[in-house]
Amino acid sequence: MPKKMLWIVLSLFALSVILVACGGQAQQAVQEVAPTVEAAVQEVAPTVEAAVQEVAPTIETAVEEVQQEMEAPTEEAVEAPTEEVVAEEPAAVDEVIKIGFLAGVQDPFYFTMQRGAELAAADLGIELVTQIPEEWNATVQTPMLDALVARGDLDFLFLAPVDKEAMVAPLQAANDAGLPLLTVDTFIGDGDYAEGPVTFPLSYIGSDNVLGGYLGCQALAEAMGGAGKAYIQNVKPGISTTDQREEGCRQALDEYPDIELVGVDYNDDDPSKAQAQVQAILQREPDLGGIFGTNVFSAQGAGQVVKNSGLSGVVKVVAFDATELAIELLRDGTVDLVIAQKPADMGYLATMMATAYLNGVTSIPERIPTGYAIINQDNVDDPDIAKYIYTQ
Ligand code: T6T
């Protein structure tokens, strides 16, 4: 503002202060000088205006510059992102998040997992798209996976791959198509998504199945009195979970020199095939002492044949998976121990981790073990245990 302008304004201000201080006489004085003041104001008004006009563009530019500075990200923020952030761009979360769940097969274990996932979906306000194959088979699950990818509206997918090798390529294709994914219950590769041969799935949520197999067969060996002939009723080689349960069982039986493992059969997850195989081994080994059933249909087949053969309590049975039928066989003494996984927890956690990831959380643990409940005749009615029984 020009110096002259400043002086005029200041002197006018001083004058008005003096006038106020002087009271009545002042008023008369004011009226006398008013025209002069007015003339003075009229005189400087154009200059003031011109001066404002003059500096206006500068002020405006300055304001714009400040605004731009505030919007632009700082040097550090641009350079700082860690490696994971670069991995994949999470989906825009402006519309409802849509998460796909592809199970392994229709059985009480996955129905219970579905209920856990639905509970999480309700809690988190996301949409869940569930698909459950009728048969446990990679040739059935692969086209279902491809169809889920082809929909193009899913933001994330979690699934139980039915074979740890055969499902690597289909999942890689889904991931390459931009669909982030994690596996529940089973894994692909060796399950180590941090250092293993396959690392693109974000996480593996499921039981420690080697431990589960070990606990199951340690209990079987004890129930057999540490001696005799044992047998494993399994599903199909190549399934990460049941392969590991067999491995853990063998480790436990190896600790009992007086126990002989007389056979392992694979029932393709078909209960009637399981029954036929158990009838065959009982004929081949009439003094069989114990059977370990590695999952729902394996244990179901074994338990029903032992019961129907009147061998309840004679041939010891350990069942993996806490279906209502397994619990019934436990209550009537055919089954000695039931190992309950936590499929509802797996479904809930998978939905939660998927949602967290889509909301920008980058530190999703590559491994989330979900633990067990060991059920026997003494604790089967304890509500804290009974809650782990799978619902139909
Ligand atoms: O035992 C579960 C699951 O953990 C396994 O991967 C496959 O079989 C079940 O679904 C039970 O049928």
Residues whose N, C-alpha, C, O or C-beta is under 5 A from the ligand:
A	BS01	T6T	D107 F109 D185 T241 T294 N295 V296 F297 D321
